[in-house]
Amino acid sequence: MRRFYYPYRIEVDTKIKIEKELYNHIVNVVKIKKDENFIIFNSESGNFFCVLKNIENKFGELEVLYKIPEKEKNNFKISVYQCIPKGNILDEIIERNVELGVTAFTPIISERTIKRTKELKRRWLEIIKHSTEQCGRTDLMKVNMPIMFNKIFNNHFQGKKLICYENSENIINIENLKGFNDFHIILGPEGGFTINEIEKAKENGFESISLGKNILKCLTANILAIGFISLFKS
């Protein structure tokens, strides 16, 4: 059943007016008809089963019927520091990270980063919202402003700290993840990290890990690393 993010408080047996972007998405894009059911949600209220009661020219009205029982939430958090790749690959990486349960995402500008944007793109927020609607999460993954590589270490991290490095002798494995619920993982751009960057990460408590013998594209490496952690900790 289709799910739609609603940013305000939701309560059973109430009617909600929908307009502007949400109205357009529900009525014009997805083409929900009058008396059809769907789900609205947010992280504070949860998931609610609704019916579209009325459609006007520029707004509609839905009725909240009941709250859907909560699934057991994961007790782990994953923060990703992804060096910005070329083109629009970052868009797909953000979408996949929402699906994989990443809690917070920070675009990184490293020495070998080619596309050096320092802006928080509006489309990233839209990708996060729509991916959340599709994958079943209620919380929105937080996306931060892009920062320089060295700025990562201004934070005081708790938990397991990892940096993916193709020349590392440590292959990622289950034993390496046991005993931790918070994970912080740095992933590189095309061309990988410089030796100076790897040393900087190690000086700040990050353990270098390899994802296998083959050289992986940014998107593949991201999905493999985050997926491994997410699957093991779920």
C-alpha positions, -999 to +999 in steps of 0.1 A: +000+000+000+012+035-008+028+055+020+031+093+021+052+114+045+031+139+065+053+163+087+027+172+113+010+155+142-013+127+132-042+114+154-069+088+148-105+099+140-093+133+126-095+148+092-065+164+075-065+189+047-038+182+021-026+208-004+003+220-024+031+194-029+015+166-009-019+171-027-001+171-061+018+139-052-012+120-039-038+131-064-020+140-096+012+119-095+001+087-077-035+093-087-052+082-055-090+084-060-118+094-036-125+066-011-092+049-017-069+039+012-033+047+018-009+053+047+005+086+061+034+086+085+062+105+103+088+095+129+069+112+158+034+098+152+040+065+133+020+049+105-017+056+100-043+040+077-063+067+059-090+072+033-092+100+009-127+116+016-127+146-007-109+160-037-112+197-048-094+216-074-063+225-053-068+206-020-081+174-006-093+159+027-083+126+042-097+108+073-073+090+097-089+057+105-065+038+127-028+036+138-008+007+124+011-013+151+048-004+153+074-028+141+103-035+165+129-008+158+166-014+152+188-005+181+218+005+160+228+036+142+249+040+110+265+073+101+280+075+066+306+099+053+306+095+016+331+112-007+311+129-035+314+110-068+311+123-103+278+130-120+246+123-101+257+090-086+253+106-051+215+107-057+213+070-060+237+064-031+215+086-009+184+066-020+201+032-013+213+044+021+178+053+032+167+018+022+196+003+042+187+021+074+214+047+075+207+072+103+229+102+091+246+109+058+274+135+052+288+142+017+326+146+019+351+165-002+384+146-003+417+152-021+405+132-051+370+144-052+362+159-086+327+173-080+332+197-051+298+210-042+294+226-008+256+230-010+228+209+005+208+200-026+170+203-023+166+172-045+185+151-018+158+159+007+131+149-018+150+117-026+151+109+011+114+116+016+102+095-013+126+066-006+114+066+030+078+063+017+087+033-004+109+013+020+088+013+051+108+035+074+091+062+095+122+083+103+139+104+077+176+099+072+194+131+082+216+146+055+242+171+064+260+199+045+290+187+025+323+191+044+360+188+038+376+154+047+396+167+076+364+182+092+351+147+098+374+144+128+361+175+145+333+152+159+338+130+190+325+096+178+312+068+200+311+033+186+328+015+157+348+037+133+357+024+099+372+037+067+370+016+035+404+012+018+412-012-010+447-018+002+438-027+038+447-062+049+415-063+071+385-078+053+352-067+068+337-095+088+310-102+114+335-106+143+347-071+136+312-057+143+303-075+174+297-055+206+288-022+188+255-004+181+269+028+166+288+027+134+307+055+116+320+046+081+339+067+056+337+058+019+359+071-008+355+088-043+367+075-077+404+070-073+402+062-036+418+079-007+454+092-005+479+077+020+477+110+040+439+106+043+441+070+055+468+080+080+446+109+092+417+086+097+438+060+116+452+088+139+416+096+148+407+060+157+393+048+124+401+012+114+408+006+077+388-023+061+388-039+027+356-050+009+374-077-011+399-082-038+382-063-066+382-026-071+346-014-066+328+016-079+315+041-054+279+030-054+289-007-052+313-002-023+287+019-005+259-007-008+282-036+001+297-019+032+264-005+046+244-035+036+268-058+054+265-038+086+227-034+083+221-071+076+243-083+104+228-059+130+191-062+120 
